Amino acid sequence: MTATFDVRFHANSFQIEGAGQFVVEPDFVLVRGKGRYAPPSAAPAEVRLRRSDIVNAHAEGDDVHFQVMDVRESTAITFSAPDAATAQQILALLPERQTEAFARAEFDTFHDRIDYWSPSTPVIWALLVLNVGIYYLMWLWRRSLPGGALGSMLGWGWNSPFDAILRANQLVAWGSNNGMLTLHGEPQRLFTSLFLHGSLMHLGFNMLALWQVGQLVERLFGSLRFIALYVLAGLCGSIASVMWNPHVNSVGASGAIFGIVGGLFAFMQRENSGVPPTVVKDLRGSLLPFLVFNLAAGFLYPHTDNAAHIGGLVGGWLAGHLLARSLHVPAGDPQHERRFHRHL
């Protein structure tokens, strides 16, 4: 099957520039156009390249770049497609092979871009302090009760039926997503429940996940957009939880954490996001097992609010499309942009 595209070539060692055609065949690609010094009446020049020699194909907006590797030298080819969608269509037809130097350069470019836009993550630190601080205050309150000094942070006290009742009542008093109250005049519980946790293990797992994923997502979206993403995703998780089970008594940041993972997927899906393809592939490879494992575990283990997880994931994905920005550095700041083909 052969596909032909009208493109505009940039300077290259084949001396073909300007308007021309890029033809993709099963085993070859054709670079066809006017030679740089050819008279207007001259026939189009044509170069046939083996697909097996093509590496490091990538697109930036409507520009397509790739290299041709043979026994003598490496040749870079760049051309502009009519639009970004056509560039992606052409890219899908080219080999995915990448050199090690190219992959390193893409990661360098990615880190340069997020360093330029968001060098720090103040919101993640604030969320960690807030969640841990609230858990500590709840523990202090329980210890102030008669006999409370016998308890510990690991348990919730005496590991007795009385303790279970104490824990449940305290969570409700401090703002858990209790369906009977949330649905009958206390909608603020959809929000307050995001900062409560039922045990030290519950808190620890959520804060570890928030730290591991949230740092990157805050730097991608920026701190203000990240706050919006976190809250919207968390609210979606809480709404899904109480709609799935009106008698729920749910707490935890996990719905919001699943939401920032959904927002990260949405960010990577956007055209011209500024996240290089190598980085996208690496992130997807690490995030998909995380999602599959945690969702599966939620169905296997009792007392896991998978409705909040799924609601947060979907809400974060939708919010991510609305809040995502481009990581490309403005043209007026070239000293901050290290384009990866300069590292090759």
DRENVEX-361975 format. One record per residue (C-alpha): residue in three letters; x, y, z. Coordinates in Angstrom, 1 decimal. Layout:
# residues N
+-----+--------+--------+--------+
:  aa :      u :      v :      w :
+-----+--------+--------+--------+
: ALA :      X :      Y :      Z :
...
+-----+--------+--------+--------+
***
This chain:
# residues 344
+-----+--------+--------+--------+
:  aa :      u :      v :      w :
+-----+--------+--------+--------+
: MET :    0.0 :    0.0 :    0.0 :
: THR :    1.4 :    3.4 :   -1.0 :
: ALA :    0.5 :    6.8 :    0.6 :
: THR :    1.5 :   10.1 :   -1.0 :
: PHE :    1.6 :   13.4 :    0.8 :
: ASP :    2.1 :   16.9 :   -0.4 :
: VAL :    4.8 :   18.5 :    1.8 :
: ARG :    7.4 :   21.3 :    1.9 :
: PHE :   11.0 :   20.2 :    2.4 :
: HIS :   13.5 :   22.1 :    4.5 :
: ALA :   17.3 :   22.1 :    3.8 :
: ASN :   18.9 :   18.7 :    3.6 :
: SER :   21.9 :   16.9 :    2.1 :
: PHE :   19.8 :   15.7 :   -0.8 :
: GLN :   19.5 :   19.3 :   -2.0 :
: ILE :   15.7 :   19.0 :   -2.3 :
: GLU :   13.8 :   22.0 :   -0.9 :
: GLY :   10.4 :   23.6 :   -1.1 :
: ALA :    7.2 :   22.1 :   -2.3 :
: GLY :    7.3 :   18.4 :   -3.0 :
: GLN :    5.9 :   15.0 :   -2.2 :
: PHE :    6.7 :   12.4 :    0.5 :
: VAL :    5.7 :    8.9 :   -0.6 :
: VAL :    5.5 :    5.9 :    1.8 :
: GLU :    5.8 :    2.5 :    0.2 :
: PRO :    5.9 :   -0.9 :    1.9 :
: ASP :    9.8 :   -1.1 :    1.8 :
: PHE :   10.9 :    2.4 :    0.8 :
: VAL :   10.0 :    6.1 :    1.1 :
: LEU :   10.4 :    8.6 :   -1.7 :
: VAL :   11.6 :   12.2 :   -1.2 :
: ARG :   10.4 :   13.9 :   -4.4 :
: GLY :   10.8 :   17.6 :   -5.2 :
: LYS :   12.8 :   20.4 :   -6.9 :
: GLY :   16.5 :   20.5 :   -6.4 :
: ARG :   17.9 :   23.5 :   -4.6 :
: TYR :   19.8 :   24.9 :   -7.6 :
: ALA :   17.7 :   23.3 :  -10.3 :
: PRO :   16.1 :   25.6 :  -12.9 :
: PRO :   12.3 :   26.0 :  -12.8 :
: SER :   11.9 :   23.8 :  -15.9 :
: ALA :   13.9 :   20.9 :  -14.5 :
: ALA :   12.1 :   17.7 :  -13.7 :
: PRO :   11.5 :   16.9 :  -10.0 :
: ALA :   14.4 :   15.1 :   -8.3 :
: GLU :   13.6 :   11.9 :   -6.5 :
: VAL :   15.5 :   10.0 :   -3.7 :
: ARG :   14.5 :    6.5 :   -2.6 :
: LEU :   15.3 :    5.6 :    1.0 :
: ARG :   14.9 :    2.2 :    2.6 :
: ARG :   12.5 :    2.1 :    5.5 :
: SER :   14.9 :   -0.1 :    7.4 :
: ASP :   17.4 :    2.8 :    7.5 :
: ILE :   14.9 :    5.3 :    9.0 :
: VAL :   15.3 :    6.0 :   12.7 :
: ASN :   14.2 :    8.7 :   15.2 :
: ALA :   11.0 :    9.8 :   13.5 :
: HIS :    9.1 :   12.4 :   15.4 :
: ALA :    6.7 :   15.3 :   14.8 :
: GLU :    6.6 :   18.8 :   16.3 :
: GLY :    3.3 :   20.4 :   15.3 :
: ASP :    3.1 :   20.1 :   11.5 :
: ASP :    6.9 :   19.4 :   11.1 :
: VAL :    8.1 :   15.8 :   10.6 :
: HIS :   11.7 :   14.9 :   11.4 :
: PHE :   13.6 :   11.6 :   10.9 :
: GLN :   17.1 :   10.4 :   10.2 :
: VAL :   18.5 :    8.0 :    7.6 :
: MET :   21.2 :    5.7 :    8.9 :
: ASP :   23.5 :    3.9 :    6.4 :
: VAL :   27.0 :    2.6 :    6.5 :
: ARG :   28.5 :    5.9 :    5.5 :
: GLU :   26.7 :    8.7 :    7.4 :
: SER :   23.5 :    9.8 :    9.1 :
: THR :   21.3 :   12.2 :    7.2 :
: ALA :   18.5 :   14.3 :    8.8 :
: ILE :   15.3 :   15.0 :    6.8 :
: THR :   12.7 :   17.6 :    7.9 :
: PHE :    9.6 :   18.6 :    6.1 :
: SER :    6.3 :   20.4 :    6.9 :
: ALA :    3.0 :   18.7 :    6.4 :
: PRO :   -0.2 :   20.7 :    5.7 :
: ASP :   -1.2 :   20.4 :    9.3 :
: ALA :   -0.5 :   18.7 :   12.6 :
: ALA :   -3.0 :   15.9 :   12.0 :
: THR :   -1.3 :   15.0 :    8.7 :
: ALA :    2.1 :   15.1 :   10.4 :
: GLN :    0.8 :   12.5 :   12.9 :
: GLN :   -0.6 :   10.4 :   10.0 :
: ILE :    2.8 :   10.4 :    8.3 :
: LEU :    4.6 :    9.6 :   11.6 :
: ALA :    2.3 :    6.5 :   12.1 :
: LEU :    3.6 :    5.1 :    8.8 :
: LEU :    7.3 :    5.5 :    9.6 :
: PRO :    9.4 :    3.0 :   11.7 :
: GLU :    9.4 :    3.5 :   15.5 :
: ARG :   13.1 :    2.7 :   15.9 :
: GLN :   15.1 :    5.1 :   18.0 :
: THR :   18.8 :    5.5 :   18.8 :
: GLU :   19.9 :    5.6 :   22.4 :
: ALA :   21.2 :    9.2 :   21.9 :
: PHE :   17.9 :   10.3 :   20.6 :
: ALA :   16.0 :    8.8 :   23.6 :
: ARG :   18.4 :   10.6 :   26.0 :
: ALA :   18.0 :   13.8 :   24.1 :
: GLU :   14.2 :   13.6 :   24.3 :
: PHE :   14.3 :   13.1 :   28.1 :
: ASP :   16.7 :   16.0 :   28.4 :
: THR :   14.4 :   18.2 :   26.4 :
: PHE :   11.4 :   17.1 :   28.6 :
: HIS :   13.2 :   17.9 :   31.8 :
: ASP :   14.4 :   21.3 :   30.4 :
: ARG :   10.8 :   22.2 :   29.6 :
: ILE :    9.3 :   21.3 :   33.0 :
: ASP :   12.2 :   23.0 :   34.7 :
: TYR :   11.4 :   26.2 :   32.7 :
: TRP :    7.7 :   26.2 :   33.5 :
: SER :    7.5 :   24.7 :   37.0 :
: PRO :   10.8 :   24.2 :   38.9 :
: SER :    9.1 :   23.4 :   42.2 :
: THR :    6.0 :   21.7 :   43.6 :
: PRO :    4.6 :   23.7 :   46.5 :
: VAL :    1.1 :   22.3 :   46.2 :
: ILE :    2.3 :   18.7 :   46.7 :
: TRP :    4.1 :   19.7 :   49.9 :
: ALA :    1.0 :   21.6 :   51.1 :
: LEU :   -1.2 :   18.5 :   50.5 :
: LEU :    1.2 :   16.2 :   52.3 :
: VAL :    1.4 :   18.5 :   55.3 :
: LEU :   -2.4 :   19.0 :   55.3 :
: ASN :   -3.3 :   15.3 :   55.2 :
: VAL :   -0.7 :   14.2 :   57.7 :
: GLY :   -1.5 :   17.1 :   60.0 :
: ILE :   -5.2 :   16.3 :   60.0 :
: TYR :   -4.5 :   12.6 :   60.7 :
: TYR :   -2.3 :   13.6 :   63.6 :
: LEU :   -4.9 :   16.0 :   65.1 :
: MET :   -7.5 :   13.2 :   64.9 :
: TRP :   -5.1 :   10.9 :   66.7 :
: LEU :   -4.5 :   13.5 :   69.4 :
: TRP :   -8.2 :   13.8 :   69.9 :
: ARG :   -8.7 :   10.1 :   70.4 :
: ARG :   -5.8 :   10.0 :   72.9 :
: SER :   -7.5 :   12.7 :   74.9 :
: LEU :  -10.5 :   10.3 :   75.6 :
: PRO :  -10.6 :    8.2 :   78.7 :
: GLY :   -8.3 :    5.2 :   78.0 :
: GLY :   -7.1 :    6.7 :   74.8 :
: ALA :   -3.5 :    6.7 :   75.9 :
: LEU :   -3.5 :    2.9 :   75.5 :
: GLY :   -4.0 :    3.3 :   71.7 :
: SER :   -1.4 :    3.9 :   69.0 :
: MET :   -1.2 :    5.5 :   65.6 :
: LEU :   -1.0 :    2.1 :   64.0 :
: GLY :   -4.2 :    0.9 :   65.4 :
: TRP :   -7.0 :    3.3 :   66.3 :
: GLY :   -6.9 :    2.4 :   69.9 :
: TRP :   -7.9 :   -0.8 :   71.5 :
: ASN :   -8.7 :   -2.9 :   68.4 :
: SER :  -12.1 :   -3.6 :   69.9 :
: PRO :  -15.7 :   -3.2 :   68.8 :
: PHE :  -15.8 :    0.0 :   70.8 :
: ASP :  -12.8 :    1.3 :   68.9 :
: ALA :  -14.4 :    0.6 :   65.6 :
: ILE :  -17.4 :    2.6 :   66.6 :
: LEU :  -15.2 :    5.4 :   67.9 :
: ARG :  -13.3 :    5.5 :   64.6 :
: ALA :  -16.5 :    5.6 :   62.5 :
: ASN :  -18.1 :    8.3 :   64.6 :
: GLN :  -14.9 :   10.4 :   64.5 :
: LEU :  -14.7 :   10.2 :   60.8 :
: VAL :  -18.3 :   11.3 :   60.4 :
: ALA :  -17.8 :   14.1 :   62.9 :
: TRP :  -14.7 :   15.4 :   61.0 :
: GLY :  -16.4 :   15.4 :   57.6 :
: SER :  -16.4 :   11.9 :   56.0 :
: ASN :  -18.5 :   11.3 :   52.9 :
: ASN :  -21.3 :    9.7 :   54.8 :
: GLY :  -24.1 :    9.1 :   52.3 :
: MET :  -27.0 :    9.8 :   54.6 :
: LEU :  -25.6 :   13.2 :   55.5 :
: THR :  -24.0 :   14.2 :   52.2 :
: LEU :  -27.2 :   13.6 :   50.3 :
: HIS :  -29.3 :   15.4 :   52.9 :
: GLY :  -27.9 :   18.9 :   53.3 :
: GLU :  -24.2 :   18.5 :   53.8 :
: PRO :  -22.6 :   18.4 :   50.4 :
: GLN :  -19.3 :   19.9 :   51.8 :
: ARG :  -18.5 :   16.3 :   52.8 :
: LEU :  -17.7 :   15.6 :   49.2 :
: PHE :  -14.7 :   17.9 :   49.7 :
: THR :  -13.7 :   17.4 :   53.4 :
: SER :  -13.6 :   13.6 :   53.1 :
: LEU :  -10.6 :   14.0 :   50.7 :
: PHE :   -8.4 :   14.9 :   53.6 :
: LEU :   -9.4 :   12.2 :   56.1 :
: HIS :   -7.8 :    8.7 :   56.4 :
: GLY :   -8.9 :    5.7 :   58.3 :
: SER :   -5.5 :    4.3 :   59.4 :
: LEU :   -1.8 :    5.1 :   59.3 :
: MET :   -1.4 :    2.5 :   56.5 :
: HIS :   -4.2 :    4.1 :   54.5 :
: LEU :   -2.6 :    7.5 :   54.9 :
: GLY :    0.9 :    6.1 :   54.1 :
: PHE :   -0.1 :    4.4 :   50.8 :
: ASN :   -2.0 :    7.5 :   49.6 :
: MET :    0.7 :   10.0 :   50.5 :
: LEU :    3.4 :    7.8 :   48.8 :
: ALA :    1.3 :    7.6 :   45.6 :
: LEU :    0.6 :   11.3 :   45.8 :
: TRP :    4.3 :   12.1 :   46.2 :
: GLN :    5.4 :    9.8 :   43.3 :
: VAL :    2.8 :   10.9 :   40.7 :
: GLY :    1.8 :   14.3 :   41.9 :
: GLN :    5.3 :   15.9 :   41.6 :
: LEU :    5.4 :   15.3 :   37.9 :
: VAL :    1.7 :   16.2 :   37.3 :
: GLU :    2.0 :   19.5 :   39.2 :
: ARG :    5.0 :   20.5 :   37.1 :
: LEU :    3.2 :   19.6 :   33.9 :
: PHE :    0.0 :   21.5 :   34.7 :
: GLY :    1.4 :   24.3 :   36.9 :
: SER :    0.5 :   24.7 :   40.5 :
: LEU :   -2.8 :   26.6 :   40.1 :
: ARG :   -4.1 :   24.2 :   37.4 :
: PHE :   -2.9 :   21.3 :   39.5 :
: ILE :   -5.0 :   22.5 :   42.4 :
: ALA :   -8.1 :   22.6 :   40.2 :
: LEU :   -7.3 :   19.2 :   38.8 :
: TYR :   -6.9 :   17.7 :   42.2 :
: VAL :  -10.1 :   19.1 :   43.6 :
: LEU :  -12.3 :   18.4 :   40.6 :
: ALA :  -11.0 :   14.8 :   40.4 :
: GLY :  -11.5 :   14.3 :   44.1 :
: LEU :  -15.1 :   15.7 :   44.0 :
: CYS :  -15.9 :   13.4 :   41.0 :
: GLY :  -14.6 :   10.5 :   43.1 :
: SER :  -16.7 :   11.5 :   46.1 :
: ILE :  -19.8 :   11.9 :   43.9 :
: ALA :  -19.3 :    8.6 :   42.2 :
: SER :  -18.9 :    6.9 :   45.6 :
: VAL :  -22.1 :    8.3 :   47.2 :
: MET :  -24.1 :    7.7 :   44.0 :
: TRP :  -22.9 :    4.1 :   43.8 :
: ASN :  -23.6 :    3.4 :   47.5 :
: PRO :  -25.9 :    6.0 :   49.3 :
: HIS :  -25.0 :    4.4 :   52.6 :
: VAL :  -21.3 :    4.8 :   52.1 :
: ASN :  -18.9 :    6.3 :   54.8 :
: SER :  -15.9 :    7.0 :   52.7 :
: VAL :  -12.7 :    8.9 :   53.3 :
: GLY :   -9.3 :    9.3 :   51.6 :
: ALA :   -7.3 :   11.1 :   48.9 :
: SER :   -7.2 :    8.1 :   46.6 :
: GLY :  -10.0 :    9.4 :   44.3 :
: ALA :   -8.1 :   12.6 :   43.8 :
: ILE :   -4.8 :   10.6 :   43.3 :
: PHE :   -6.5 :    8.4 :   40.6 :
: GLY :   -7.7 :   11.7 :   39.1 :
: ILE :   -4.2 :   13.2 :   38.7 :
: VAL :   -3.2 :   10.0 :   37.0 :
: GLY :   -6.2 :   10.5 :   34.6 :
: GLY :   -5.1 :   14.1 :   34.1 :
: LEU :   -1.6 :   12.9 :   33.2 :
: PHE :   -3.1 :   10.5 :   30.5 :
: ALA :   -5.2 :   13.4 :   29.2 :
: PHE :   -2.1 :   15.7 :   29.1 :
: MET :   -0.1 :   13.1 :   27.1 :
: GLN :   -3.0 :   12.6 :   24.6 :
: ARG :   -3.1 :   16.3 :   23.6 :
: GLU :   -1.5 :   17.3 :   20.3 :
: ASN :    1.6 :   19.5 :   20.6 :
: SER :    1.7 :   19.0 :   24.4 :
: GLY :    5.5 :   19.3 :   24.5 :
: VAL :    5.9 :   15.8 :   26.0 :
: PRO :    8.3 :   13.9 :   23.6 :
: PRO :    7.1 :   10.5 :   22.3 :
: THR :    9.8 :    8.6 :   24.2 :
: VAL :    8.6 :   10.1 :   27.5 :
: VAL :    5.0 :    9.4 :   26.6 :
: LYS :    5.8 :    5.7 :   26.0 :
: ASP :    7.8 :    5.4 :   29.2 :
: LEU :    5.1 :    7.0 :   31.3 :
: ARG :    2.3 :    4.9 :   29.8 :
: GLY :    4.4 :    1.8 :   30.4 :
: SER :    4.7 :    2.6 :   34.1 :
: LEU :    1.2 :    4.0 :   34.8 :
: LEU :   -0.9 :    1.3 :   33.1 :
: PRO :    0.3 :   -1.5 :   35.5 :
: PHE :   -0.3 :    0.9 :   38.4 :
: LEU :   -3.9 :    1.4 :   37.4 :
: VAL :   -4.6 :   -2.2 :   36.6 :
: PHE :   -3.1 :   -3.4 :   39.9 :
: ASN :   -4.9 :   -0.9 :   42.1 :
: LEU :   -8.3 :   -1.3 :   40.4 :
: ALA :   -8.0 :   -5.1 :   40.6 :
: ALA :   -7.0 :   -4.9 :   44.2 :
: GLY :  -10.0 :   -2.7 :   44.9 :
: PHE :  -12.4 :   -5.4 :   43.6 :
: LEU :  -10.6 :   -8.1 :   45.6 :
: TYR :  -10.2 :   -6.4 :   49.0 :
: PRO :  -13.2 :   -5.4 :   51.1 :
: HIS :  -13.8 :   -1.8 :   52.3 :
: THR :  -12.0 :   -0.4 :   49.2 :
: ASP :  -14.0 :    2.3 :   47.5 :
: ASN :  -13.4 :    1.5 :   43.9 :
: ALA :  -16.3 :    3.8 :   42.9 :
: ALA :  -14.3 :    6.7 :   44.1 :
: HIS :  -11.2 :    5.5 :   42.3 :
: ILE :  -13.0 :    5.1 :   39.0 :
: GLY :  -15.0 :    8.4 :   39.4 :
: GLY :  -11.8 :   10.2 :   40.2 :
: LEU :   -9.9 :    8.7 :   37.3 :
: VAL :  -12.7 :    9.6 :   34.8 :
: GLY :  -13.1 :   13.1 :   36.3 :
: GLY :   -9.4 :   13.7 :   36.3 :
: TRP :   -9.1 :   12.6 :   32.6 :
: LEU :  -11.9 :   15.1 :   31.6 :
: ALA :  -10.5 :   17.9 :   33.7 :
: GLY :   -7.1 :   17.2 :   32.4 :
: HIS :   -8.2 :   17.9 :   28.8 :
: LEU :   -9.6 :   21.3 :   30.0 :
: LEU :   -6.6 :   22.3 :   32.1 :
: ALA :   -3.6 :   21.0 :   30.1 :
: ARG :   -1.2 :   23.5 :   28.7 :
: SER :    1.7 :   23.3 :   26.2 :
: LEU :    5.2 :   22.7 :   27.5 :
: HIS :    6.9 :   24.2 :   24.5 :
: VAL :    9.1 :   27.1 :   25.5 :
: PRO :    8.2 :   30.5 :   23.8 :
: ALA :   10.3 :   31.3 :   20.8 :
: GLY :   11.4 :   34.5 :   22.6 :
: ASP :   13.3 :   32.4 :   25.1 :
: PRO :   15.6 :   30.2 :   23.0 :
: GLN :   18.2 :   30.0 :   25.7 :
: HIS :   15.8 :   27.9 :   27.8 :
: GLU :   14.9 :   25.4 :   25.0 :
: ARG :   17.2 :   22.6 :   24.2 :
: ARG :   15.8 :   21.0 :   21.1 :
: PHE :   16.6 :   17.3 :   21.1 :
: HIS :   17.9 :   17.1 :   17.5 :
: ARG :   20.8 :   19.3 :   18.6 :
: HIS :   21.9 :   16.5 :   20.9 :
: LEU :   22.1 :   13.8 :   18.3 :
+-----+--------+--------+--------+
***
